[in-house]
């Protein structure tokens, strides 16, 4: 079975592999973007109550328990609250008809290739207007498919190591969401690299979900450590085809019951496509990173917390006094864009046309600041204090107040530290020769010491590196689209070329986000 480092090396992009390969997409086998059950009861969801809090406030929350000035707490959980969370994370925000007559639906969170391989399941307690159960969210119908009836939250609590010690919010969350990836729905285009995309795309979905939870004054965090097989069995998926990637408990004050036996289920679904090709490397990489039970989960989580306590794992710490340093000045909460979260999510897209004039230094700094304050997660006890595994390298061209160049971003000092020259052509070259990267005024590379993280935390550590990057990518999207005149998109890159250019020692790129002032 392949380990994480072998997988990472084998799935690196190179110019030769991209330009000389013989792979081509077969439109006849393109998978459907929705999971459709053949015969399950369904619960229709009501209209949502759009979160009206400012997007920049919601996405910058680094604590599981949001800091709020609201006099009243969140409203009681029910179908409306669940509908709102599901919609803001993974709902259909717009539909268009293409020039060739095809209907295209766009979701709330970005997904590589618009293939939408991430599904959300909700494990709920009893609500006033919804019985306890395990549900699958169907974005195409804005409904819940009923997988199990009854309160199974105790199974989730066991899978995360009990949770009664406060290590996660699962122990008293009214609902815990399970994010899964269906491999073939992404591998149709991206083949073995899908295992990386599973964490990127789950990260963008969960970034939206956390923002919606915090904007409605609810506790919310991400849980990366859990026993995989019990969760897969609970939601009725075969990890060889669809596997759990991360959990997200939302809300508090509703203690979970003791677990009770779970009968296996295998609900029939409509075929994804006429033919599904197997990519064994994906399943091997996922399988090598699984945790067996709650005891193993607790030990692994403590190991991670102890290692990152008081520091960012593998953070760039060396300093060079001779390098040019540009002080940044983010706007404060009183003068920042007040665009509501819901409007920001509805506006988000993939911008491919940029103006000649770029964003301001202050806009760039505000986006970086809000996106990197740290994600509440089990690896940091629900109180993020900056990013634990991720460093940022920023390439700029045409930004007002920042000379064109390649910069290390030092969030603790609010500065960009100049590393090298850069131009539009080289930006595009590093990003898989995609012109949009060159046209965008800012390219943000998320980097991690993948080798060091895997050596320290085992194959499960690879998930941490990619998932934190995906969550940060999701926040970069939202922070960008909270500004009316800006837009951006996620891109991929030539791994070794980007690593060499960014000169970050052992750190390698995990994600790339490009943004700037829109040209339309």
N, C-alpha and C positions, 0 to 999 in steps of 0.2 A: 504494500500500500504506500502511495506517495506521501511524503511529509510536506509540510507547508512551504519550506524553503525550496524543495525540489519543484513543487507546483509553481511557485512564484517565478522561478528561473525558466521553467518550460513554457510559461505563458507570457514572457516578455515580448513586446513588439519590437521589431527591427525593420529598417527600410527594405532589406532583402525579402523578409517574410511577407511584408505587406504588398510590395510591388511585383514580386516574382511568383507569388503563390497562385495556385490554380483554383482556389475556392471561389464559388459564385453562389449567390442567393437563388433559391428556387421558390418563386412566388406560389407555386402550387402547393407547397407544404408549409406555408407561413401559418403559425399557430394563431388561434383566436386569442384575443387579449382578455377574455373573461373566463372564469371557471363556471361552468354551468352544470348543476346537478340535475339528474334526470327525473327524480321523484322524491323530493323532500318537501315537508311543510315549509311555508314561507310566512314571515311577518313583515308587512309593509311598514316602512318608516315614515314618520310625519315630516312636515316641513321643518327645516332647521331654524335655530335661532342664531344668526351670524354673530360671531365674536366681534365686538366693536372696539376693543382696546387697541392702542397703537401697535403695529406689527413690530417696530423696533424694540419696544418694551417686552413683548411676549417672547421674541426669539433670543433676547439677551439674558433671560432668566437662567441662572446657573444652579439654582437650588430646586430640589424636588418640591418643597413647599414654597409656592410663590410668595414673594414679598408684595403685598397689596395694601392700598389705602382704603379698600372697600369696607363699608360699615357692616355689610352683611356677607356671610359666606356664600358659597355656591348653592344654587337651587338643588333640590333633591334630584338624585339620579332617576332617569326614566328614559323612555324611548326618544324623546326630543333631544336630550343631552347626548345619548348614544348616536343618534342620527347626525348631530352636529359634528361630533368628533370624527366619525367615519367619513363624512363628506369632506371636511377640511383636510383630512389625511389622504384620502384615496378616491374621492368622488369625482364624477364627471363634471368638469367646470365649463366646457363648451363643446359644441359639435359643429363641424363644417362639412360641406360637400366639395370634394376636390374637382379639378377641371375635367377629370376622366369619369366623374360621376360616383366616385367612392365616398362613403360616409366615414368620417374620422372623428373619434371622440378623444378629447384631451382630459387628462386627470389632474387632480390638485397638485400632486408632487411629480417632479421630474423623474423620468425613467429612461435608461439607455435605449436608444432606438425606438422609443415609444412602444415598446413591446409589453410593458405592464405585467411583468412576471411576479410581482409581489402581491400577495393576498393578505387580508386582515381577518382574523378570527377573534371573537369576543367571548371570554369565559366570565359569565355574569352571575351575580347573586340575584335575589328577588328584588324587583323594582315594582313600584305601585301599578305600572301599566305594562310590565313585561316579566314573564315568569323566568326564574333562574334557568340557565341552560348554557350550552355551547353553540355559538352561532357563527356562520360565515357571512361576511359582508359582501353583497352583490352590488357593485357600483352601477351596473347597467340597468338594474331595476330599482335601485335605491331601496333595498330590502335586505332582510336577514334570512338566510337558510338555516333551518333548525336541525342541527346535527345531533344534539343530545338534550334531553329535558332533565332538569335537576341541577343542584348546586355542586359543581365540580371544582370549585376554587381551591379546595383542600389538596387536590391532585397537583395543582400548579405550585402551591406553597411547599409541598414535599419536594417537587422537582427543583426548586430554587434553594433547597437546603433548609427548609422549615420557615425561615423568615420571621419567626417570632422574636429573634434577637435584634430586630431593627435593621438587619443587613439589607433588606429591600422593603418596598412598600407593598409587596404582594399580600402580606399577612392580614391586612385589613382594607384592601382595595375593593370597592364594589365591582370593578371590572378589571381584568387583565387582558390586554390585547396580545395576540400571537401574530408575528409577521413571518410569513413563509415565502420561499422562492420556488417556483415551478421551473426546473432547469431548462426544459426544452423551449419554453416560451421565450427565453433569452438566447439560448445556445443556437437556435435556428440561424441567428446572424453572427453571434460573437463566440460561438464554439466554446473551447475550454476556458476562456477568460470569464465566462459567466459566473464562476465562483467568486471572483472579485466583485463583479457587478451586483451579486446578491446582497452584499453588504453596502455598496454605494447606494443602491436603489432602496433598500430597506431603510437606510439612513435618511434619505430625503423624505420618505413617507413618515418616519418616526419624528423627524424634526418638525414637520407640520403638525403631527399629533400632539407633541409636547407643547408647541406654541398654542394650539387650540385649548389644551387643558389649562395651561397657565393663564391664558386670556380670559378664561371663564372661572378663574380663581380656584382651580383644582390641583391637587398634588399630582405630579406626573414624573416619571423617570424611565430610563431604559435599563433593562436587565440582560446582561450578556452571558451570565453564568447560570446554567440550568441543565438538568438531566434531559438529554435530547429525546430519547426514545419514548418516555412517558408523555411528553408534550405532543410528539408526532402521533402517538396512539390516541390521545385525547381528542385531537381534531381530525383524526381519521385520514392521515396522509401516509404515503409510502415514501420514505426519505430517498429512495433511489430515483424518484421522480419529482417529489416536492418535499422540501425539508424546512423545519423551523429555523429561523435565523436569529431572532431576538424577541424579547417580551417587553411589554410596557404596561405596568400597573397604573391606573388612573383613579384618583379619589382616595378617600380614607374614611375611617370611622365605622367600618362594617366588617368586623372580624370574620374570617373564613371558618367554615366548619371543618371538622375532622374529615380526612379523605375517606371515600368508600370505593369499593371495587368498580373497575371500569371494564365493561365488555368491549371487545374489539368491534369496530365498525369499518365498513368499506363501502361507502355510498357510491353508487354508480354516477359517473359524469359523462357528458358528451365528449367525444374525441377532440383533442386539441387541434389536430390537423390530419390530413390523409396519411402522413407518415411521420414518425418521430425517430430521429437519429440519436443513437447513444453516444455519449462522451464520458467514458469511464473515469477520466481524470477528475472530473467535477465531484462525482460521488466519493471517490477515494479521498480527495482532499477534505471534504466535509466529514466523512467517516473517521478520518484520523484525528479530528479535532473534537470529537464528542466526549461528553462526561457521562459516567455510568449511572450515578445516583446522587441523592442529596448530600451524602457524606463527602463524596469526591468534589461536588460543587462547592461546599463550604470550605474545604481545604484549598482549592484552587483560588477562590475569591480572596481568602485571607492572604494567600501568597502574593496576589496582585496588589492588594491594598498595602501590604507591608513594603513592597518594592517601590511603590510610587509615593508613599507617605512623605509629604513635605517637599516633593520635587517632581518635575516632569520627567518621565522616563526617557532617557536618551536625548534630552533637550540640548539644543545648540547653545553652549555656554562660552566658547572661546570668544575673546574680544580682540579687536585690532584698532588701536587708537588712530592709525593712519587712514582708516576708511572714512569716506564722507558719510555723514549721518544727517538725515533729514527728520526734524521733529514734526510730529503729526498732531493735529488738533481736532479730535472728534467733537461733534455737536453734543451738548448735554441733553438731558431728557426734556427740558423745558423748550428748547429750540429745535429739536429733531423733527423730522417728518412725522406727522400725526396720522398718516394713512392707516386705516384700520386693518387688522389682520385679514379679515374676510376679503376685503377689496384687494389686498396684496396677493392673496392666494388666487383669486379669480383672475388677476391681471398677469400672473406669472406665465412666461412662455420660454421659447428658445430663440433669442435674438441673434440674427445673422447679418444685420445691416447696421453699420455704425457711422456716426457723423465724423467729419474731419476734426471738429473740436471735441476734446475729451472732457471727462468729469473733472471736478475740482479736487485738490488735495484733501480738502475736508470731507468731501463725499467718500473718497477712497478710504480715508481713515475711519470714518463712521461705520462703513460696511465691515472693514476688518475688525474693528473693535467689537461690534455687536455679535459677530459670528464666532468669535474666539474666546468668549468669556468662560467657556466650559459647559459641558452637558451634564445634567444630573443623571447619574448612573450608578449601578451597584459597585463598579470598580472604584468609585470615589465616595462611597457612602451617601450618595444622593446630594452631594454638595460640591459641584464642580468649581474648581478654582483655577481657571485656565485649562488649556488642553493638556491631557496627560501624555499622549503618545505622538502628537502631531506638531510639526513645525511648518511655517509658511515661508515660501519664497515668492517674491512678487516681481513680475516683469512689466514695465510701464513704457508706453509710447504715447505721446500727445496728451498727457495729463497736465492740467494747469497747476503749476506750483511744484511739480516733481520732474526733474530732468529724466529724459529717456534713459533706461538702464535696468539692470538686474539687481534686486535688493533682497537682503535677508530682513524679514519682519520680526522685530523684537517687541512683543506685546507688553512685556513688563516695563519697558522704557518708553513706549509710544514712539518708536523711531523706526525708520527704514535705514538699513546699513548697506551702502553701495558695495556690490560685489564685482560687477563687470558691465561692459557695454552690451546693448541689445538693440535690434531694429525689428521692424515689422516682419521682414522676410525670415529672420531667424526664429522669431516667435512662432510663425506658421510652420517652419521646418520641424521644430521640436514637437509640435502638436500634430503629428501624423500628416504633415504637409496640408493641413486644413487652413484655408484662407481666412476663415472666421477668427482664428486665434491671432493672426497678424492684424486683422482689422480692428479687433477689440482693443481698447486702450489699456486694459489691465488683464494680465494672466496671473492667476493665483495657483501656485503648485502646493499641494499638501504633501508633506514628506514625513517619512517615519523610518526609524532604524529597524527595518523589518527583521533583519538577521538577529539583532540584539534582543528584540522583543520575543521572537520565537525561542531563542536560546534560554531566555529567562522564564517564559511562561508556557513553553511547549507549543504544540500546534494550535491550541485554542487561542494563544496569543495573536496569531495571524488575524483572527476574527476581530480582536480589539483594534489592531492597527487599521484595518479596513473599515470597521463600523464607525469608529470615531471620525475618520475622514469623511464617510458618507453623511453622518449627522452634521458635520461642519459644512459640507457641500450644500446640504439642505438649507442651512442657516444663511450661507452666502447668497443663495438664490433669493430667499425672502428679504434679506437686508437690501439687496440690489433693487428688487421690484417694489420695495417700500418707497423708493424715490421715483417720482413720476416720469422723469426724462431718461432713466437708465434701464438697461436690459442686459441679459447675460445668458450663458449656456454652459453646460458641462461638456468637456471634451476628453479625449484620450491622447496618448503620447507615445513616442519612442522611449522606452524605459531607460536604456543605457545612454542614449544621447542626452536625454534630459538630466539624468544623474550627473553626467560629466560636465554639462554646462552650468548646472546649478551649484556645483562645487561644495556639496554638503557632506563630504566624508562618507560615512557609512549609510547615510540616509538616501532613500530612494523615493520616487514619486508614488503616491497612492491614488490621488485624484487631481483633477485640473478643472478650474472654473475660470471662464473668461467673461469680462463685463466691460461696459463703457456706456457712453452716451449714444442713445439710439439714433439711427439715421432716418427713421420714418417720422 
